[in-house]
Amino acid sequence: MKYRDLNIQTLREAPNNARTEGWALLVRAGYLTRENISTKLGELTLAHLQELAKDASFLSRLSLPTIGNERETFSPIASGNVEVAHCPHCQYTERLELARFAKLPQGGDEPLLPLEKVETPECNTIESLANFLGIPKEKTAKALMYTRLNDGRFVFVALRGDMQLSEAKLKAQVGEIRLATEEEIRGAGAAAGYASAVGLSPEALVVVDDLIPVSKNLVAGANEPGWHLKNTNYGRDYSAEVVADLAQAKAGDACALCGTPLEVVSAIALTDNPLNLLLALAEAHHDDKGLTLPHPAAPFDVYLMHVPGKETDTLPPAEALYERLQAAGISVLFDDREERAGVKFNDADLIGSPLRVTVGEKGLKEGMVELKPRKSKENRLAPLNGIVEEVLSILK
């Protein structure tokens, strides 16, 4: 592919809306616009990555920092749009809203105590309730109420007061939901801020977090404003159609597999997303001059350029070399512009192909061209006649 055919527009400075260094370099090198829209070069690169990604082993060859599971692969990036729970010890990784963690039952060997209705004025939150009764939040049961979209059924959710609900986990159990209205809450026999599954309408779908059945003598709502019930116990006082892990994980929770504190990492998902893959490559593979894309991820293995000479027309031998390299199956970006050498060198560094090949007047007089791997500080001359074999050996 020729440089001018792609209409590549490079920038000397980072865009003022740069989100990360890698993204800024993709814009400067002409893969993306400032509005994050793919250019011709970007579209060609994304198609190349999508084709390569058909091979499951592709990611392992890119020297990318990745974490993941059997379904998804993520690249940790500070500006990433996905929060991931990650165990640094056993490498357990899952989207935060779906992550499992080790939960501690509450109550131990204490006996089941009788229900006791107590007045709790203005205690319509877990925090106010715990403070009023002088108990820890883990001795309370939290109520959340929804309506299922597909059939309009009232959904009552209970989890321990020290936990937060993961709506993603809940939806995986019951389907799509919305918050219940006050009328729907009253119709199910509950009271907002003072609700529990005790005495709830039998038509309600009761769903409880799996920590509830192993936590004893919890304080829960009495379904009457200003009142709560002490010592509610699952199985004795109420039951549920669904018992499942519903709690939201957070940083520091114990890994469900090994007990190590979980980390919460910002990341982007790489699976089936070539644009995210390009961003991850840019973040991992760059230096102060531009991108340093590895083979085979780079859209072009070779950046071929000619330096106009004073006595020799360097363009025809460069074009002949372009044809030879392509015929050998080597992908080439041919910078055929009549530009100064410095401009071309800068653009080659920005675009980041693994190898730069320069056809210049001085070298041609000796039957040589200049080779410079992108990550190397030094360049060297190589015989023009054997250049195809030389390039192939470098790209292995």
DAMOTA-V862968 format. One record per backbone hydrogen bond with DSSP energy under -1.0 kcal/mol. NH is the residue of the N-H (numbers start at 1). CO is the residue of the C=O. If there is no record, write none. Layout:
# DAMOTA-V862968
NH:CO  NH:CO
This chain:
# DAMOTA-V862968
3:334  6:2  8:3  11:28  18:15  24:20  25:21  26:22  27:23  28:24  29:25  30:27  31:26  32:26  33:37  36:33  39:31  43:39  44:40  45:41  46:42  47:43  48:44  49:45  50:46  51:47  52:48  53:49  54:51  55:52  58:55  61:58  62:59  67:74  69:72  74:67  75:268  77:266  80:77  82:267  84:265  85:94  86:263  87:92  91:87  94:85  96:83  98:95  99:95  102:254  110:107  116:230  118:228  120:226  123:120  129:125  130:126  131:127  132:128  133:129  134:130  135:130  139:136  140:137  141:219  142:159  144:157  146:155  147:178  148:153  149:176  152:148  155:146  156:205  157:144  158:207  159:142  161:140  163:160  166:246  170:166  171:167  172:168  173:170  174:170  175:171  178:147  180:145  185:181  186:182  187:183  188:184  189:186  190:185  194:191  200:197  201:188  204:201  205:154  207:156  208:242  209:158  210:244  212:209  215:212  216:106  218:232  219:139  220:229  221:195  222:227  223:194  227:224  228:118  229:220  230:116  232:218  235:238  237:233  241:206  242:206  244:208  248:164  252:262  253:250  255:260  259:255  262:253  263:86  265:84  267:82  268:75  270:73  273:270  277:273  278:274  279:275  280:276  281:277  282:278  283:279  284:280  285:281  287:290  291:350  292:285  298:294  302:331  303:355  304:333  305:357  307:359  318:314  319:315  320:316  321:317  322:318  323:319  324:320  325:321  326:322  327:323  328:324  329:326  330:325  333:302  334:1  335:304  336:334  339:337  344:340  345:341  346:342  347:343  348:344  349:345  350:346  351:347  352:348  355:301  356:372  357:303  358:370  359:305  364:360  365:361  366:363  367:364  368:363  369:382  370:358  371:380  372:356  374:354  376:373  380:371  382:369  384:367  387:384  390:386  391:387  392:388  393:389  394:390  395:391
